[in-house]
Amino acid sequence: MPHLLHIDSSPRNDRSHTRRLTAHFVQSWRDSHPHGTVTYRDIGRNPLPHVTEEWIAAAFAQPDERSQAMQDTLQLSDVLVDEILEADSIVAGIPFYNFGMPSGFKAYIDQIVRVGRTFLFNPDNRESTYTPLVHDKRMIAVISRGDGGYGPGGRNETLNHLDPHLRTVLHFIGVNDLEIVAAENDEHGGEALIDSLESARRRLMRLANDDPSKTTMSPLFYRRTHP
């Protein structure tokens, strides 16, 4: 059955554009996938821990050499990785902060980019040192920007470090099908913001309906997970 992972990372609640847009996508996806399943993770209201020295030691230890304390340290990371691996599609709301991703979403990225779980490292292979382990996933990144012109060819394109960062890190683990849907002009408001939000909603609806993972196998249920 098709399975969607829904992530919100904005610390804002009702005032969050990305939350409303991801909710719009999920509703459209559910309408188009009446037999699909959805897992929800809110890392904006429930922030993830940043990696620590103990986390790094545990992640780079061989699995059969990890102590119980190391396994406990990686428990949340393992759950997050499992959520990615179980999903066919991922929709993630990511506000645009200071020309990049917010620290909360960076903490998420650091938790899921895991040697032995989402990529392999082989120092002896000079031509292909890294091998991605995440396959056949589509990610829709829903981004809200305060100003405009951060897209390709825009006046602020060179200041946009979020889009290329997402493409690089997701490609590194194997998520090559990335759609970036951005709403801009939050700081300007007015018609510029309204038009951008409406354009984003229309595109998200098309993406939800075009999802190649459609199938009809079992009733829909919605799982909520927490750190």
C-alpha positions as CSV (number, residue, x, y, z in Angstrom):
1,M,0.0,0.0,0.0
2,P,1.2,3.6,-0.6
3,H,2.7,5.1,2.5
4,L,3.4,8.8,3.1
5,L,5.7,10.4,5.7
6,H,4.5,13.8,6.8
7,I,7.0,16.1,8.6
8,D,6.4,19.6,9.9
9,S,9.4,21.5,11.2
10,S,8.1,25.0,11.7
11,P,8.1,26.2,15.4
12,R,5.1,28.4,14.5
13,N,1.6,27.0,14.9
14,D,-1.4,28.6,13.3
15,R,0.8,31.3,11.7
16,S,2.9,28.7,9.8
17,H,2.5,28.7,6.0
18,T,4.4,25.4,5.7
19,R,2.1,23.7,8.2
20,R,-1.0,24.7,6.2
21,L,0.5,23.8,2.9
22,T,1.7,20.3,4.0
23,A,-1.8,19.7,5.5
24,H,-3.2,20.7,2.2
25,F,-0.9,18.2,0.4
26,V,-1.8,15.4,2.9
27,Q,-5.5,15.9,2.5
28,S,-5.1,15.9,-1.3
29,W,-2.9,12.8,-1.1
30,R,-5.5,11.0,1.2
31,D,-8.3,11.8,-1.3
32,S,-6.2,10.4,-4.1
33,H,-5.0,7.4,-2.1
34,P,-8.1,6.2,-0.1
35,H,-6.2,3.0,0.9
36,G,-2.9,4.7,1.8
37,T,-1.3,5.2,5.2
38,V,0.4,8.3,6.7
39,T,2.9,8.7,9.5
40,Y,3.1,12.2,11.0
41,R,6.2,13.6,12.8
42,D,6.2,17.1,14.2
43,I,9.8,18.2,14.8
44,G,8.7,21.9,15.2
45,R,6.6,21.3,18.3
46,N,8.7,18.3,19.4
47,P,12.3,19.3,18.6
48,L,14.8,16.6,18.0
49,P,18.1,16.5,20.0
50,H,21.2,17.5,18.2
51,V,24.0,14.9,17.8
52,T,26.4,14.6,20.7
53,E,29.8,13.0,21.2
54,E,28.1,9.9,22.5
55,W,25.8,9.8,19.5
56,I,28.8,10.0,17.1
57,A,30.7,7.3,18.9
58,A,27.6,5.0,18.8
59,A,26.8,5.7,15.1
60,F,30.3,4.9,14.0
61,A,30.7,1.8,16.1
62,Q,30.1,-1.6,14.5
63,P,26.5,-2.7,15.3
64,D,27.7,-5.9,17.1
65,E,30.1,-3.8,19.2
66,R,27.6,-1.3,20.5
67,S,26.9,-1.3,24.2
68,Q,23.4,-1.1,25.5
69,A,24.0,2.6,26.2
70,M,25.1,3.1,22.6
71,Q,21.9,1.4,21.4
72,D,19.8,3.6,23.6
73,T,21.6,6.7,22.3
74,L,20.7,5.7,18.7
75,Q,17.1,4.6,19.4
76,L,15.4,7.7,18.2
77,S,17.7,7.9,15.1
78,D,16.8,4.3,14.3
79,V,13.1,5.2,14.5
80,L,13.5,8.2,12.2
81,V,15.5,6.2,9.7
82,D,12.9,3.4,9.7
83,E,10.2,6.0,9.0
84,I,12.1,7.1,5.9
85,L,12.7,3.6,4.7
86,E,9.1,2.6,5.2
87,A,7.7,5.6,3.2
88,D,7.1,5.8,-0.5
89,S,6.7,9.5,-0.4
90,I,7.8,12.2,2.1
91,V,6.3,15.7,2.4
92,A,8.3,18.0,4.7
93,G,7.4,21.6,5.7
94,I,10.6,23.6,6.0
95,P,10.7,27.3,6.8
96,F,13.5,29.3,5.1
97,Y,15.6,30.8,7.9
98,N,18.7,33.0,7.3
99,F,19.1,31.6,3.8
100,G,19.1,28.0,4.8
101,M,17.2,25.4,6.9
102,P,16.2,25.9,10.5
103,S,18.3,24.2,13.1
104,G,15.4,21.9,14.0
105,F,15.4,20.4,10.5
106,K,19.2,20.3,10.4
107,A,19.0,18.1,13.6
108,Y,16.6,15.8,11.7
109,I,19.0,15.6,8.8
110,D,21.9,14.8,11.1
111,Q,19.8,12.0,12.8
112,I,18.9,10.3,9.5
113,V,22.2,10.5,7.6
114,R,23.6,7.4,9.2
115,V,26.6,5.2,8.0
116,G,25.4,1.6,7.6
117,R,21.7,2.7,7.6
118,T,21.2,5.3,4.9
119,F,24.6,5.2,3.3
120,L,27.7,2.9,3.1
121,F,31.2,4.1,3.5
122,N,34.0,2.2,1.8
123,P,37.4,4.0,2.0
124,D,39.0,1.4,-0.3
125,N,36.8,2.3,-3.2
126,R,38.4,5.5,-4.4
127,E,35.8,6.0,-7.3
128,S,32.7,5.4,-5.2
129,T,33.5,5.8,-1.5
130,Y,29.9,6.4,-0.6
131,T,26.9,4.2,-1.5
132,P,23.3,5.4,-0.9
133,L,21.0,3.0,0.8
134,V,17.7,4.8,0.4
135,H,15.9,4.0,-2.8
136,D,12.6,4.6,-4.7
137,K,11.5,7.6,-2.5
138,R,10.0,10.9,-3.6
139,M,10.3,13.9,-1.3
140,I,8.2,17.1,-1.6
141,A,9.9,19.9,0.3
142,V,7.4,22.7,1.1
143,I,9.3,25.9,1.8
144,S,8.1,29.3,3.0
145,R,10.3,32.3,2.3
146,G,10.0,35.8,3.7
147,D,11.1,37.6,0.5
148,G,10.8,36.6,-3.2
149,G,13.1,35.8,-6.0
150,Y,14.9,32.9,-4.4
151,G,14.0,30.4,-7.2
152,P,16.0,29.6,-10.3
153,G,16.8,32.8,-12.1
154,G,15.5,35.0,-9.4
155,R,17.1,38.1,-8.0
156,N,17.9,36.4,-4.7
157,E,18.9,32.9,-6.1
158,T,22.5,33.2,-5.0
159,L,21.3,33.7,-1.4
160,N,19.3,30.5,-1.4
161,H,21.4,27.8,0.3
162,L,18.4,25.7,1.4
163,D,17.5,24.2,-2.0
164,P,21.0,23.1,-3.0
165,H,21.7,21.7,0.6
166,L,18.5,19.6,0.4
167,R,19.4,18.3,-3.1
168,T,22.9,17.4,-2.0
169,V,22.2,15.7,1.3
170,L,19.1,13.8,0.0
171,H,21.0,12.6,-3.2
172,F,23.8,11.5,-0.9
173,I,21.5,9.0,0.9
174,G,19.6,8.1,-2.4
175,V,16.5,10.3,-2.5
176,N,16.9,11.6,-6.0
177,D,13.3,12.5,-6.7
178,L,13.0,15.8,-5.0
179,E,10.2,18.4,-5.7
180,I,10.6,21.8,-4.1
181,V,7.4,23.8,-3.7
182,A,8.0,27.3,-2.3
183,A,5.7,30.0,-1.1
184,E,7.4,33.4,-1.0
185,N,6.7,37.1,0.0
186,D,5.6,36.4,3.6
187,E,7.3,39.7,4.6
188,H,5.6,41.6,1.9
189,G,2.1,40.2,2.4
190,G,-0.8,41.4,0.2
191,E,-1.4,40.0,-3.3
192,A,2.2,38.9,-3.7
193,L,1.8,36.5,-0.8
194,I,-1.7,35.4,-1.7
195,D,-0.7,34.6,-5.2
196,S,2.4,32.7,-4.1
197,L,0.4,30.6,-1.6
198,E,-2.3,29.8,-4.2
199,S,0.3,28.8,-6.7
200,A,2.0,26.5,-4.1
201,R,-1.4,24.9,-3.2
202,R,-2.2,24.2,-6.9
203,R,1.2,22.6,-7.5
204,L,0.9,20.5,-4.3
205,M,-2.5,19.2,-5.4
206,R,-1.1,18.2,-8.7
207,L,1.8,16.4,-7.0
208,A,-0.5,14.6,-4.7
209,N,-2.6,13.3,-7.5
210,D,0.4,12.4,-9.7
211,D,1.9,10.2,-7.0
212,P,3.1,7.0,-8.7
213,S,2.7,5.0,-5.5
214,K,-1.1,4.8,-5.9
215,T,-2.7,1.5,-5.1
216,T,-5.9,0.1,-3.4
217,M,-5.2,-2.5,-0.8
218,S,-6.3,-1.7,2.7
219,P,-8.1,0.9,4.7
220,L,-6.4,4.2,5.5
221,F,-5.1,4.9,8.9
222,Y,-3.0,7.8,10.2
223,R,-0.1,7.1,12.6
224,R,1.2,9.9,14.9
225,T,4.7,9.5,16.2
226,H,6.6,11.5,18.8
227,P,10.2,11.7,19.8
